[in-house]
Amino acid sequence: MLRHPASYRDPSGFIYQDNGEYFRQINPSYFKEYHAIKNSNVYNQLWKKNWLIYHEEISVTSDKITLKPTQLNFLTYPYEWSFTAYKHAAQLTLRMQMFLLEKGFSLKDASAFNITFNNGKAVFIDTLSIEKYRDKEPWKGLKQFNEHFFAPLLLAQQHGSYYLKTLQHRINGFPLDEAAKLLSWKTKLSPTIYSHIYYLGKQKNDSIGEISTSIPSKGLDKVSQIKMLKALEMYISKMSLKENTEWSAYYKQTNYIDQAFTYKKDLIKNWNSTLNTEKIIDLGGNNGTFSKIVLPDANQVIVSDIDQSAIDDCYISNIKNKETQIIPMVTDLMQPAASIGFNNEERDSFVSRVQSFSPDLSMALALIHHLTLSGNVPFEMSASFFKSLSTYLIIEFPDRQDSWVQFILKSKRDAIELFNDYNLTNFENSYKKHYSIIKKEAIKGSHRTLYLMKRNER
């Protein structure tokens, strides 16, 4: 039994791994709560709504209860979500709390790490975060909700999507007093923002959601709490982020002619159909256009891109078209999410999660020139990186005559001669040290070549 390093904060129980599968152990201190929730039919109702991850009760003894939750192939973290996905995670947390209050229960906390995405939608994964509601007891998770969700969303809306990455460097959330200093003074005029950011930001941590076992609480009653949370949920539902980025309209200004674009799609579809792939990662996948090409032949596709707007488009499109097999995530390959938390083990790095996901195929389309010319990553290093992820690689090489390559090279000015090694021959020679080239096709009507490669296992 291997206890998960992120599962140590709640004494009620923990997640552990056994023979490659994950289980949840419930300790005796939570038995009463667990049986109360189970007997009230709350778990079943949450499962029916697809709000809570499903679990099967494996065993019950006097010293522990063992649950087996639905096994998830891949977890994304809050700092990898697009704006709309972040909103939906926040709304799910609030809806869970409102629902639980109506049933006589409450969430212990409101950590954004309680949420991940499965089958295209946000899902709550911390089964032990539910407890009995005490009359007029303030919601203990309210301040944490604002630190993990509301403050980052407000700051992203005002100052840019960078603030959606807050939990990557502040794992316990964005302090509300600091958030208040960064927001426009006009936000004080909003009753919702004032009460949840400015007011709570002035309160001491031990005065919010405190529990008294000796005297009745004088907080808001249940109906008033639900009304307050509903107002907050409605405010968040109307939030938007209008951020025009370099890549948000990439496929509207592509340097491909229509025939070349179609030819590239056909090549990728045909090549993938011969590989029997089940899991794929599309690195630098923009809005997922080419991921959707391989969907019929794959069970799950991760689309990662540095551009928040492009990934947000992908996320919204997936919901609209019910493309539940696609996992969109915001990732900068030049600085992907690192392992963070206690002992750097609470939240796994992007690379280690992808390697554990073990995709059959990696796609790197219109990416290598950005890594090599903008990021200064040598061919040898990018080949080694791709090799660590999957057996097969479909990679696109734009040559020096490509308009995007020309644009990047011209931006180098006097340093342009330092990139004379960027050519097809050097690319192939470097990648042949790690891969065998199975197929190679010049994309007609472009200055690009598409490769299908297989990793050398020696």
N, C-alpha and C positions, 0 to 999 in steps of 0.2 A: 504494500500500500504506500503510495507516494502522495503526501499532502500537497495540494497546489499552493505555491508560495504567495498567491494573492488572497488566499482564503484564511486569514488569521484575525481579522478585526472583530468578528462577531463570535462571542463565546457560545452562541446557540448551536453552532455546528460548523462544518467545513466541507469543502470539495476535495476529493482525492482521486487519484488515478490508479487503476488496477487492471493489468493486462491490456493496456491501451484504451480502456474505457473510463469515463468519468462517472463518479458516484458522489452523493451528498450524504454525509453523516449528520444526524440530529442528536445533540446531547440531551441528557435528562432535563436540563434547565428549560428546554423549549418544548418538552413533551405536551404540557398542558395547552400551550398556544397552538401547537400543531394539530392536536386532536379537536380543539375548538373550531379551527378554520376548516378542517376536513369535514367535521360533522355538520357544519353550517352550509355545506355545499359551495363554499366560496371558490375553492380550487376549480371545481367543475365549471362554474360560471365564468371564471377568468379564462379557462382553456377554451370554452366555447366562443369567447370573444377574440381568441388568439392574442391575448395580452400577456399571458404568463407562459413560460416554457413548461411543457408537459413533463410530468415525472411519474414513474411507476414505483410503488412501494415494494421493496425487495424483501425486507425482513424487519421484524420488531422484536426487540429483547428488552430486558430491564435496564440496560445501560446504553443502548443506542437504537436508533431507527435508521435504516438505510434506504435511500431513494436513488433511483437511476433516472436522471433527466434525459430528455432528447439529446442525442449526441450532435454537436455542431462541428462542422468541418473547419470553419474559419470564423474568428472573432475580429470585428473592427472596433476600434476605440474612438471615444468622442472627438479626439483631435484629428481623426481621419474622415469625419463626416462632412458632407456639404451642408450649406445653410438650411435647406429644406429638411434634410434628414435630421439635423440637430433640433429643428423645431418640432418635428414629429416625435422625437425621443422625449422632449420636454412635455409635449401634450400628453403622451402616453403616461408619463409619471403622474401628472395632475389628474388625469382621468382615473387612473388606478386609485389614487388617494380619495377622490370623491366617491367612487364606487364603494371602496372599503368603508368609508365613514357611514354610508347608508346601511351597510351590513353590520355595523358595530365593530369595525376593525380600523387599523391605521397602518401606514408605512413607518417603520422605525427611522428610516433615513431616505435621502433623495439623491444619492450618488448617481452621476451620469454613467458610471461604470456598471450600474445595475441593468443597463440597457445594451443590447446589441441588435443586429439585424439578421433576420432569418426569413427565407422565402420572400425577400423584397420588402419586408415590413419590420418596424421596431418591435422588439419583444423584451419583456422584463424577465431577467434570468436569476434574480436573487430570491429564491423561494422563502428563505427564512427572514426576509425583511418585513414580514407582516406580523402585527401584534394586536391584542385587544385594545379597543378605544376606551379611554376613561373619560367620563362626563366632563365637558368643558376644558379638557386638557389641550393646550396648544399643540399644533403639529410640530414635533421635534425636528422634522426634516425641512421645515420651511426655509430657514436661512441657508442650509446647504443647497436646496433647490436653486435659490437665487445665485449662489456662488458658482454652482456647476452649470446652470442653464441660462437663467434670465440675464445675468450680467454679461456673460460672453456673447449672447445673442444681441443685446443692446449695443455693446461695444463694436461688434462686427458690423452691425447696421450703420453705425455712425462713423467708424474709423477703418473699416475693411475687414476682410475675412481672416486676416492673421489672428484675430482674437478668438476664432473658433479653435485654435490650437492651444488655448490657455492651459488645459489640463495636462499637456505634455510637459510643461515646465512648472506648473503649479498643481500638483496632483490632488490637492485638497480644495481647489477652487479659487476663483478670483475674489479677493477681499472686497467686501461691499463698500467700505469707506474709500478705498482706492478707486473703485469703479465710479463712485459719485463724483470724484474729482475730475475724471476723464469725460464725463457726459456733459452735453450742452446744458447751460443753465435753464433753458426752456423745458427740459425734461422734468424739472421740479413742479411744473404746472400739471403734469399728468398724475392723477391720484394713484394709479397703479404703480408707476415708477417711483413716485415719492415714498409710498408705503413699503415697497419691497426692496428698494435700494438705499434711499437716503435715510429713512427711519430705522430700518434694521441695521444699516451700517453704523449707526450711532450706539446701538445696544451692545452690551457686553455679552460675550458668548454664553456665560453661565446664566443669563437672564432670559434666554430665548428657549422655549420648549422645556423649561425646567420642570421637574416632577416633584410633587410634594405628596408624601404618603400619609401625612398627619392631618392636613386640612384640605378641603375641596378647592379645586382650581377656580380662579375667577376669570378664566379666559373666555373666548367666544364659544357659544354653544355650537352643536353640530351643524344646524341649519345655516348659521352665519358663516361658519368655516367653509362650507360647500359654496355658498354665495361668493365669498372672497376668492376661492380657488377658481370658480367658474369665470369670474371677471379676469383673472390672470390668464387663464387658458384662452379666453377669447382675444385678449390683447396679443398674445403670442401668435395665435392663428392668423392675425392680420399683418404680422411683420414680414418684411421682404428685404432682400439685399440686391440692389441693382449695381452690379459691378462689371463693367466692360473690361475684359481682359484680352491679352494678346491672342489667346487660343479659344475664346468662347464662341467665336464664329469661324473657326478654322476651316470647316468643310464648305463654308460659303465663299471662301477666298482661296481655295486650294489652287496650286499651280498645275494640277492635272487637267487635261481635257477629259470630257465625259467618257470617251472610249477607253482611255488609260485607267480611269477610276474603276470602270466596270471590269476591265481585264484583270486588274489587281484583286478585286473582290472574287472573281471567278477562280483565280489561281489559289487564293487562300482557302476558299471553300473546298475546292477539289483536293488540294494537298491534305487538308485536315481530315477529309473523309476517308483517307487511306490509313490513318494513324490509330483509329479506334480510341480516340481521346475521351476521357471522362471529365478531367479537370484541366482548365486552361487559365493562364494569367496573361492579360493584355497590358503590357507595360507602356506607359505613355499613350494610353488608349483613347484619350480625349473624351468624347461623349458616348463611346461604346459602339460606334458605327460598325467596326469590323468584328467586334465581339458578337454582335447579333448575327453575323454571317455564319459563325461556327456553332451557334446555339443548337441547331437541330441535332448535331453530332456530339454534344457535350452536356454533361449533367450540371456543371457549375463553372462559371467564368468570373474571375476577378478582373475588374477594370480599374486600373490605377492611373492617376494623372496628377500633375502638379497644379492644374488649373481648377479652382473651386467651381467656377461657373460651368465649365464643361462637365464636371462630375455631377453637379446639381441637375443639369439637363438630362444626363444619363439616368439619374435617380428618379426624376419626375417621369421620364419616358417609360422607365421600367414599370412604374405603378400604373400608368395609363394603359400600357400594352400588356400588362400582367406577365412581364418577363421576369419571373421570380428566381430564375437561376443565376442572374447577374448580381454580383456584389460590387457596387461602386465605392471607391475610396480615394480621398485626396492624399497623394504621396509625392514628395519631391525625392527622386532617386539620388540626387546629389546630397541630400541629408534626410534619409528616411527615418521614421520614428525609431528611436533607440529603446532599449530596455530601461524601464524606470521603476521607481518605488523602492521599498526596503530591499537592501542587498542587490539592487538592480534586477529584481526577479518578479515583482508584482505584475508588471505589464510587459509582455514579450515584445521584442523588436519586430519591425515589419519583416525584415529578412528572415528571422527565425520562424515567424508564423507562416510565411510563404513556403519555406523549406519543409515545415511540418505538414502543411497542406499538400505538398508533393504533387504539383501540377504535372500533367503529362507533356504539356506544350507551353512554351513561353512565346509570346508574340512581341516583337519590338519593331513596330512600323513607324517610319518617319521619326526615329528616335536617335539613331547612332550619331548623326551629325550634331545634334544638340549635346550629347554626352561628350563627344570628341572635341568639337570646335568651341562650344560655349563652356563646357565643364572641364576641358583639358584632360579628359580621361583617355589614356592610351588604349588602343585596340586590345592589347593583351589583357588589360585589367577588365574591360567590359566583357570580353569573352569569358574570362574566369568567373565573373559575377553571374552571367546568364547560365553558365554551365552548372553552377551550384543550385539552380532552381528546378530544372526539368531536364528530361531526356531529349526532347525535341525543341528546336528553335526555328521560328519563321522570322527572319529579319530582313529589313529593307535597307539598301544602301543607296543614298543619293550621291551621285558623283559631283565633281567640282563644277560642272556646267549647270547643275540644278539651281533654280533661282533662289531658293531658301539658303542653300549652301553659299551662293554668291553673296547674299545679303549678310550672312554671318562673317564671311571672310573679309568683306569690305569694312566691316565694323572693327576689324583688328588693326587696320591702318598700317603703321610701320612694322607691326609684328606679324604681318601676313605670311612672311617667309618661314616663320616657325611652324607653320602647318602644311609644309610641302609634302609631308608624309601622308596626308589625307588623300588616298587614292584607292582604287579598287584592288590593285595588286597587293598593297600592304595590308589592306583589310582582310583579304582572303588568306594571306600567309599567316597572319596572326591568329585568325579563327581556326585554321586547319590544325593548329597545335592542340586544340580542345575539341574540335568537331570534325565529322566527316560531312562533306557537302553532298546531299542526296539529290537535290534539284536546284537549278539556277535558271532564272528567266528574266530577261530584260523586259521591263514594263513598257509596252509599245506606246509611243506618244509621250514619253517622259525621259528624263535623265536618271532613271532609277532602276535598280536591279533587285529582284526578290530571291531570297534563298530559303531552302528548307534544309536544316542541318540536324544531325544526330550526334549526341554527346559521345566522345570517346571515353569508354569506361576504364581504360587502363590507367 
